[in-house]
Structure formats: C-alpha cells, structure tokens
Amino acid sequence: MKTYKETDMYEPIRNLLTRQGFTVRGEVKGCDIVAINGDTMWAVEMKLSANITLIYQAMARQMATDWVFVAIPRPKNTKSGTYLKFKKLIKKLQLGLITVALDSPLRHAEVIIFPIGKDDKSNKKAAALKREVLGRTIDTMGGTTKTQINTAYRERCVRIACLLKAKITLSPKELVKMGCEKDAGNILRFNNYGWFNRVSKGVYELSNLGIAYLNANAQDELVKFYTDSLA
C-alpha cells in the first residue's frame, strides 16, 4: 500500500483554486493554504485523515475568514457511516470540505461542501494573512514540515541582499526606487538575519554572513529568482 504525505494534496488543491482565479500560497502564518481572489480569502487545512486536530485547526482559521475548508484524501467508500457523519459535522460547524483523489493517476481536488461564507472579516488576523500572501513571489508547498518557509519578510531580505551583492552599497531610498518595499530601511536597521552592515549614515553593504548565505544558496529558488531578475 502506498504511503502518502500531506504535501501530495497541495498541488491538486492549488490547481483547483488557481483555475478559479485565486492567488494561492502554502504555509502562511500557520495555515496550510491561503488563497485570495479580490476581497475573498479562503483558508484550507489539510490532513491525511479526518480527525479532531483538523477540526480544531479549521475552527481557529474562522477567526480570520468565513471561507475555511478542511481537505482530506478522497475516501474509498463515500457512503460509509464514518464519512457521512464527518460531513454532517463539517456542515454543523459551517466549514467546507475538499477531497483529493490521491489514488487516481490524475490527481485532482474537488469541493464537496462549501462553507457558509459571508463578507470577509475585517480584522488583524485577516489583514495579516492577506499581506503575507500578496507579499510573496515564490510559493512554499502546503503541508511542509522542517523546511525553510519563504515568508514575505524573508523574501524582502533576500531581494535586498541580492541587490547589495550586485551594487555593493545602497541606501534605503535607492532600494525603494529599485522596487523594494518601503520598509527596506527598517529591514536594514533591524538586520534580523545579520546579512547587512552599515558603512556610513544611511548606506549599507552585505556582511560576510550575507555573502556566505547567497553563495551557499545560489540555487535556492528565491535567491535564483532575484539574481536572474537582476541579470
């Protein structure tokens, strides 16, 4: 019997949502998947089985949006009592259900139950999820564990590091003119990863740690993206 991983469900779900016009990102502030289309935001929590942990996680996501789905592999028997009871619970909690046909040569995802969605919630949790999704260029596969997640913040740091490597020294104002976010100055000053050195007032360069990181991760998807875009 083949053993599946949560990450096996990510691509079929992403394809399903992308076809409907959503921007999809995995591993966003604890959510397996967050998808945005205009003012609508969907959150998806994935598990390889229908269990109470999945329910708890999905209910927590309802603090940010009404459009919350749980995703599980497509059951072999869709008429089994256990599956029917699970569907009834999902409806009772106003959640949605997505199943993924992992056992099919053409893996695909299908929405079985839609949640009772309303206008998107306007709160700090919702705003933080939206900023994170829209701030990423490179995706991280949902369901990933023990792997570096390319957050929007990390992406901005890598972009600045690549620009400094190419230009030697730059100021925050110059970085913003080159397309960086307005928080470039804060990123340089706080220097959370230790990648930057201040050489004079308002002027920065790459530190030895920053140079070593870019060299060691030259083939990393994020580093390669920004290096190639400069070329």
C-alpha positions as CSV (number, residue, x, y, z in Angstrom):
1,M,0.0,0.0,0.0
2,K,1.4,3.4,-1.0
3,T,2.1,5.9,1.8
4,Y,1.0,9.5,1.1
5,K,2.1,12.8,2.6
6,E,0.2,15.9,3.2
7,T,2.3,17.7,0.6
8,D,0.8,15.3,-2.0
9,M,-2.5,17.1,-1.6
10,Y,-1.1,20.5,-2.1
11,E,-0.7,20.7,-5.9
12,P,-4.2,19.3,-6.8
13,I,-5.8,21.9,-4.4
14,R,-3.6,24.7,-5.7
15,N,-4.6,23.8,-9.2
16,L,-8.3,23.8,-8.3
17,L,-8.1,27.2,-6.7
18,T,-5.8,28.7,-9.3
19,R,-8.4,27.8,-12.0
20,Q,-10.9,29.8,-10.1
21,G,-8.7,32.9,-10.2
22,F,-7.2,32.7,-6.7
23,T,-3.6,33.6,-5.8
24,V,-2.5,30.6,-3.7
25,R,0.3,30.3,-1.2
26,G,1.2,27.5,1.2
27,E,2.3,27.6,4.8
28,V,1.0,31.1,5.6
29,K,1.2,32.1,9.3
30,G,0.3,28.6,10.4
31,C,-2.3,27.9,7.7
32,D,-1.6,25.1,5.3
33,I,-3.1,27.0,2.4
34,V,-4.4,30.6,2.0
35,A,-5.9,31.7,-1.3
36,I,-7.0,35.2,-2.3
37,N,-9.3,36.4,-5.1
38,G,-10.1,40.1,-4.8
39,D,-11.8,40.6,-1.4
40,T,-12.4,36.9,-0.9
41,M,-10.0,34.8,1.2
42,W,-10.1,31.0,1.5
43,A,-8.1,29.1,4.1
44,V,-7.5,25.3,3.8
45,E,-6.3,22.9,6.4
46,M,-5.0,19.5,5.2
47,K,-4.8,16.2,7.0
48,L,-4.4,12.6,5.7
49,S,-7.3,11.6,7.9
50,A,-10.5,13.2,9.3
51,N,-9.5,13.8,13.0
52,I,-10.2,16.2,15.8
53,T,-6.9,18.1,15.3
54,L,-8.0,19.0,11.8
55,I,-11.3,20.3,13.1
56,Y,-9.6,22.4,15.8
57,Q,-7.3,23.9,13.2
58,A,-10.1,24.8,10.9
59,M,-12.1,26.4,13.6
60,A,-9.2,28.6,14.5
61,R,-9.0,29.8,10.9
62,Q,-12.6,31.0,11.2
63,M,-11.2,33.9,13.2
64,A,-9.8,35.3,10.0
65,T,-12.3,34.3,7.3
66,D,-15.6,32.5,7.0
67,W,-14.3,30.6,4.0
68,V,-12.5,27.8,5.7
69,F,-12.1,24.3,4.2
70,V,-10.8,21.0,5.6
71,A,-9.1,18.8,3.0
72,I,-8.6,15.0,3.2
73,P,-7.9,12.2,0.7
74,R,-10.9,11.0,-1.2
75,P,-12.4,8.1,0.8
76,K,-12.7,4.8,-0.9
77,N,-16.3,4.4,0.3
78,T,-18.1,7.7,0.2
79,K,-21.2,6.1,1.7
80,S,-19.6,4.8,4.8
81,G,-21.1,5.8,8.1
82,T,-17.9,7.4,9.4
83,Y,-17.6,9.7,6.3
84,L,-21.2,10.7,6.3
85,K,-21.0,11.6,10.0
86,F,-17.9,13.6,9.3
87,K,-19.7,15.6,6.5
88,K,-22.5,16.3,8.9
89,L,-20.1,17.7,11.4
90,I,-18.4,19.8,8.8
91,K,-21.8,21.4,7.8
92,K,-22.7,21.9,11.5
93,L,-19.5,23.8,12.1
94,Q,-20.1,25.9,8.9
95,L,-16.8,24.6,7.4
96,G,-16.2,23.5,3.8
97,L,-14.8,20.1,2.6
98,I,-12.3,19.4,-0.2
99,T,-11.3,15.8,-1.1
100,V,-8.2,14.9,-3.1
101,A,-8.1,11.9,-5.3
102,L,-4.6,10.7,-4.3
103,D,-5.4,7.2,-5.5
104,S,-6.0,8.3,-9.1
105,P,-3.3,8.6,-11.8
106,L,-4.8,12.0,-12.5
107,R,-4.8,13.5,-9.0
108,H,-7.4,16.2,-8.6
109,A,-9.3,18.0,-5.9
110,E,-13.0,18.6,-5.6
111,V,-15.1,20.8,-3.4
112,I,-17.7,18.6,-1.7
113,I,-19.1,21.1,0.8
114,F,-18.9,24.9,0.6
115,P,-18.8,26.8,4.0
116,I,-21.4,29.4,4.8
117,G,-19.2,32.3,3.7
118,K,-20.1,35.9,4.2
119,D,-18.3,39.1,3.5
120,D,-14.7,38.7,4.5
121,K,-13.9,39.5,8.1
122,S,-12.1,42.8,8.6
123,N,-9.7,42.2,11.5
124,K,-6.0,42.0,12.2
125,K,-5.8,38.2,11.6
126,A,-7.4,38.6,8.1
127,A,-5.2,41.6,7.2
128,A,-2.0,39.8,8.3
129,L,-2.9,36.7,6.2
130,K,-3.6,38.9,3.1
131,R,-0.4,40.9,3.5
132,E,1.6,37.7,3.7
133,V,0.0,36.1,0.7
134,L,0.3,39.2,-1.5
135,G,3.8,39.8,-0.3
136,R,5.2,36.5,-1.6
137,T,6.5,35.9,-5.1
138,I,7.8,32.3,-4.5
139,D,5.4,29.7,-3.1
140,T,6.0,27.2,-0.3
141,M,4.3,23.8,-0.6
142,G,1.5,23.5,2.0
143,G,1.9,20.6,4.4
144,T,5.6,21.1,4.6
145,T,7.4,20.5,7.9
146,K,11.0,21.0,9.0
147,T,11.6,23.1,5.8
148,Q,12.6,26.7,5.5
149,I,9.4,28.7,4.7
150,N,9.9,31.6,2.3
151,T,7.8,34.2,4.2
152,A,7.1,37.7,2.7
153,Y,9.7,39.2,5.1
154,R,12.4,36.7,4.2
155,E,11.7,37.3,0.5
156,R,12.2,41.1,1.0
157,C,15.5,40.4,2.9
158,V,16.8,38.1,0.1
159,R,15.8,40.7,-2.5
160,I,17.8,43.4,-0.7
161,A,20.7,41.1,-0.2
162,C,20.8,40.3,-4.0
163,L,20.7,44.0,-4.8
164,L,23.5,44.8,-2.4
165,K,25.6,42.0,-3.9
166,A,25.2,43.5,-7.4
167,K,25.5,47.2,-6.4
168,I,28.0,46.8,-3.4
169,T,26.4,49.7,-1.4
170,L,22.9,51.2,-1.4
171,S,20.7,53.4,0.7
172,P,17.1,52.5,1.7
173,K,15.9,55.3,-0.6
174,E,17.8,53.8,-3.5
175,L,16.4,50.3,-2.7
176,V,12.8,51.6,-2.8
177,K,13.5,53.3,-6.1
178,M,14.7,49.9,-7.4
179,G,11.3,48.3,-6.4
180,C,11.8,47.2,-2.8
181,E,9.1,47.8,-0.2
182,K,9.0,51.0,1.8
183,D,10.2,49.1,4.9
184,A,13.6,48.5,3.4
185,G,15.2,50.9,5.9
186,N,13.7,49.0,8.8
187,I,14.9,45.7,7.4
188,L,18.4,47.0,7.1
189,R,18.4,48.6,10.6
190,F,17.0,45.6,12.5
191,N,19.1,43.2,10.4
192,N,17.4,40.1,11.9
193,Y,19.5,37.6,9.8
194,G,22.8,39.5,10.2
195,W,23.2,39.9,6.4
196,F,23.8,43.7,6.3
197,N,26.4,46.1,7.6
198,R,26.1,49.9,7.8
199,V,29.1,51.5,6.2
200,S,28.1,55.1,6.8
201,K,24.9,57.1,7.7
202,G,22.1,55.6,5.6
203,V,24.4,53.4,3.4
204,Y,24.6,49.6,3.7
205,E,26.5,46.7,2.3
206,L,26.4,42.9,2.6
207,S,28.0,41.4,5.6
208,N,30.2,38.3,5.4
209,L,27.3,36.3,6.7
210,G,25.1,37.7,3.9
211,I,27.7,36.9,1.3
212,A,28.1,33.4,2.6
213,Y,24.3,32.9,2.6
214,L,23.9,33.9,-1.0
215,N,26.9,31.8,-2.1
216,A,25.7,28.7,-0.2
217,N,22.1,29.1,-1.5
218,A,22.8,30.2,-5.1
219,Q,20.4,27.6,-6.4
220,D,17.7,28.3,-3.9
221,E,14.5,29.2,-5.7
222,L,14.2,32.6,-4.1
223,V,17.9,33.6,-4.4
224,K,17.9,32.4,-8.1
225,F,14.7,34.3,-8.9
226,Y,16.2,37.7,-7.7
227,T,19.6,37.0,-9.1
228,D,18.2,36.2,-12.5
229,S,15.9,39.2,-12.4
230,L,18.9,41.5,-11.9
231,A,20.7,39.8,-14.8
